[in-house]
Amino acid sequence: MIKKLLFTVLLLFLFSAISAQSPKRGIAYGAHSKADILALKPGLSWWYNWSPEPEAAVNADYESLGVEFVPMAWGKINDSEVQAFINKIKPGAKYLLAFNEPNFNDGARLTPQEAVNAWANIEKIAAAKNLEIISASPAYNGPSNYGGISDPIVWHTQFFQLCPNCKVDYIAFHTYDATAGSVIGVTSLLKKFNRPLWITEFANRVIQSAADKTAFMKDILTNFENDPDIFRYSWFSGRVNPTWTDMLEGQLLSSTSGVLRPIGTEYINVPYTTKKISVPGRVVANKHYRRKGTGLQATTDSNTGQNVCYINEGDWNEFMLNVADAGTYNLTFRVASPVLEGKFDVLVNDVVVKTDEVFPATGDWQTYANKVVNGVTLPKGEVYLKIKFKSNDFNFNYIDVAAANLGVKDDVLEKDSFTIYPNPVKNQSTLHVKSSITEPLTIKIIDMKGAICFSSSDFSTNEDIKIGEKLAKGVYIVNASYGNIKKSIKIIKN
C-alpha cells in the first residue's frame, strides 16, 4: 500500500511539471540569449535553430529555462557523420526535424529521390535517441528552384511514392504567403498525408504597418490553435537582417536582449485554451486539441452531435483538460465497434498510465457501450489526456471523468455546484457550474431593476466562463439553467 501511495505521489509530481504555455507554439530563431527565451517563455513551449544543439549562449543550461529545444538535421548526414550528430543531441529530446527547404537553392538541396537516399541515416539518428521524425520542410518556390519542384505538396507526394515505408511521424513545411487566409489554405493542403503538421516557418514577405503584420499573425495563430491537425508551429523570427524591410515589423524581439516588441507580446498572449475541458465532467471526443488520423461523423448517441471515426491502429486523439483537483479518477469511454475488439492506451502528459484497454464488439458502428478504465491519476490544472488507438475500425464518442470513490461521497458534495470567484467582482470573475455531465448552459445576468444585462446560451456546464468586465458597478443576480436545473447567485461589482 505504501509503495502504491509513493508511486501515485511520484506521478503527481511528474505530471505537475507541465507548463502553462501553448504546447503548439514555438519560434524559429538561432541567436537567443537566456533573457530572450525567458521573455518568450510565458507563451511558447519550444524552439529550434536549424542545428542539432542549442546556440552557445544557452547551450550549457538551456533545460533550466523551461523551453524545449528541437534538434534539426538541416541537410544530408553522411555515414561518417551520424555518430557525431547523435552525440550532440541533448538528453530529453523527443523529436528530430529533417532537411530544411530541400527545394531551395540556398536550402538543403535535395530532390525527393536524394532525400529518400539520405533517409536511412535520419532513421538511425532517431532510433539512437528514440525520437519521432518530422519530415523535410519544402516550401513554395519559383521556377529557378533546386530539383524543379516548386510545390511542397508535389515534393512530399513524390517522396512517399518513392519510399512509402520511410518513418515519417509528422509533416513539415514553410509558408510565406501574403495573407492569413492563404497561409491557412495552403497549410490545409498538407493534410492529405494523414499525419499531424508542423509549420516550422511562417510569416509573410510584405511591407506592412505593425498593426497589419500583427493582425496577420494573430489570425493564423487563432486558426492553428483550434485546428487539431496542427501539432506545432513556429513563427519566423526573433530578429531579422535589417535589410529585410518586408519582415522588420514581424520581429518578435527588440534589439535589446530579453525585450519583446509589441508583436512579440501579442504572439505570446494569443489564447490557446479555447478547447480546454473542465473535469470532473464529460470530455466530448469531437473537442480534441490535437490528433493523428481519425475523422468526425454525425451521431445521435448522447446528444454529442459528432463521434470520432475512421480510427486505425496508431492514430490518437489528445484533449486539453482543466482538472479541478489532483487525484485518482475513473474514466468511462463511450465506444462502438461493429465486428472487431477495440483496444487503446491512455496517456497523461505523454506518459502511458493504462495500456491495452480492450472492449468487445458492440455489433454496429452506432451501437455504443461503456468501457470503464479505473484508477487514472491526474494532477491539478492543465493536463493533456491522449488516447492512443491500438486497433482498427471503432468509433469513440466521449469520456466521462469522475473522481474515484474513496469512501467519501465527493460526487454528492460537488454535484451541481455553482460558483463565481472572486465575488465581489473587481474587474473579472470566473463562473463555473459543475455537473455530472457536460451539457448546454444558459446564463442571464439581471440588475436590481429587473433589466437583463447579459444573456447567452453559448456556454456549457463544467466550463470556466469569464464574466464581469462589461458590468457597471452594482448588484446583480446571475441565473444559470441547464437540463431541468435552475440556479441563481448574487454578485456585487465594485
Secondary structure as UniProt FT lines:
FT   HELIX           2..15
FT   TURN            16..17
FT   STRAND          22..28
FT   HELIX           34..40
FT   TURN            41..43
FT   STRAND          44..48
FT   HELIX           56..59
FT   TURN            60..61
FT   HELIX           62..65
FT   STRAND          68..69
FT   HELIX           79..81
FT   HELIX           82..88
FT   TURN            91..92
FT   STRAND          95..97
FT   TURN            102..103
FT   TURN            105..108
FT   HELIX           112..129
FT   STRAND          132..134
FT   TURN            143..144
FT   HELIX           146..148
FT   HELIX           152..162
FT   TURN            164..165
FT   STRAND          170..175
FT   HELIX           180..189
FT   HELIX           190..193
FT   STRAND          197..202
FT   HELIX           210..226
FT   TURN            228..229
FT   STRAND          230..235
FT   TURN            242..243
FT   TURN            245..247
FT   HELIX           248..250
FT   TURN            257..258
FT   HELIX           262..269
FT   TURN            274..275
FT   STRAND          277..279
FT   STRAND          281..284
FT   HELIX           285..287
FT   STRAND          290..292
FT   STRAND          295..298
FT   HELIX           301..303
FT   STRAND          306..309
FT   TURN            313..314
FT   STRAND          316..323
FT   STRAND          327..336
FT   STRAND          342..348
FT   TURN            349..350
FT   STRAND          351..359
FT   TURN            365..366
FT   STRAND          369..378
FT   STRAND          381..389
FT   STRAND          395..403
FT   HELIX           410..414
FT   TURN            415..416
FT   STRAND          418..421
FT   STRAND          429..433
FT   STRAND          440..447
FT   TURN            448..449
FT   STRAND          452..460
FT   TURN            461..462
FT   STRAND          465..467
FT   TURN            469..470
FT   STRAND          474..482
FT   TURN            483..484
FT   STRAND          485..493
//
